[in-house]
């Protein structure tokens, strides 16, 4: 099983030097990937207003401070950029990282940030479908002419031409979203709240994804499965506990059970997310 780490998102303000230390520690300790949240604003949930640094700028910068780990958004919201520009951003990060980008996409869900920044909140899945079509075709090296209800391109092409088509991941669980994405993506990811942060919960959820893949005309064996895992490193929590966190001392056994349940990858959401947490967890699971 591959094991990655989500870098700080909205737990607290994390500056450049700490981000670099976290990324380098994760790579040094043997983790396989680093992930960055794509949000612009959280508010009105009883906590102070907060938001992470821009996702794509951060990923491009991380490409320069790491050498080996895969990099990806968790997950990139297709509503935040015109689809052609989103494809260009992804192609640039993949080039700058030497082919280490995973293009993980979703439709978005936090309506407060949509309203604050003027993003449309109607027909979110329909808008995703059109954007996803344009992004995946451009990243595959096609010239794309597309006339949709929400998006239009006319002979769009990515230049300089990408050296490869990066890996595509869908971060969604709704039936319509899965039907749109599963015929085309390489991997599927789910957040820990969707399966209860337990191996049994993941096994049940994963079986539904295999069924959805079959309905979409896809061999389920071709689809990689990725699960986010909430991990308690210290009792003092930076994140709300919507589900029971996995104690760091039990994480090795948990990951083995998750792999038996069908997960190819675990993305650790460490609480708290600090350099010492990264190093302690790496030591406990023997990365």
WOPE-V913059 format. One line per field, one symbol per residue. ss: DSSP state (H for helix, E for strand, C for the rest). psi: psi as a letter, one per 20 degrees, with the letter a starting at -180 (. if undefined). A space follows every 50 residues. Layout:
# WOPE-V913059
ss: ???
psi: ???
This chain:
# WOPE-V913059
ss: CEEEEECCCCCCCCCHHHHHHHHHHHHHCCCCEEEECCCCCECCCCCCCE CCCCHHHHHHHHHHHCCCCEEEECCEEHHHCCHHHHHHHHHHHHHHCCCC EEEEEECCCCHHHHHHHCCCCCCHHHHHHHHHHHHHHHHCCCCEEEECCC CEEEEECCCCCCCCCCEEEECCCCHHHHHHHCCCCCEEEECHHHHCCCHH HHHHHHHHHHHHHHHCCCCHHHCEEEEEEEEECCCCCCCCCCCCCEEHHH HHHHHHHHHHCCCCEEEEEEECCCHHHHHHHHHHHCC
psi: pqprpprpfjhrpprghhggggghggghijqhqqqpqnqhpprkkjrqqr qrqpghggggghhijrhgqqqqqnrpoiiiqqhhhggggghghgghikkj ppnpqrirhnhghgghjkqpjqlhggggggggggghhghijqpoppoahh qpqolqqppqpqhrorppqpmriqgggghghhihrhqpqqqhhhjjkqgg hgggghhhhgghgghjkpohiioqpppqpppohqhophqqnhrpqpqhhj hghghghhghijpiqpopnpornrghgghghghhil.
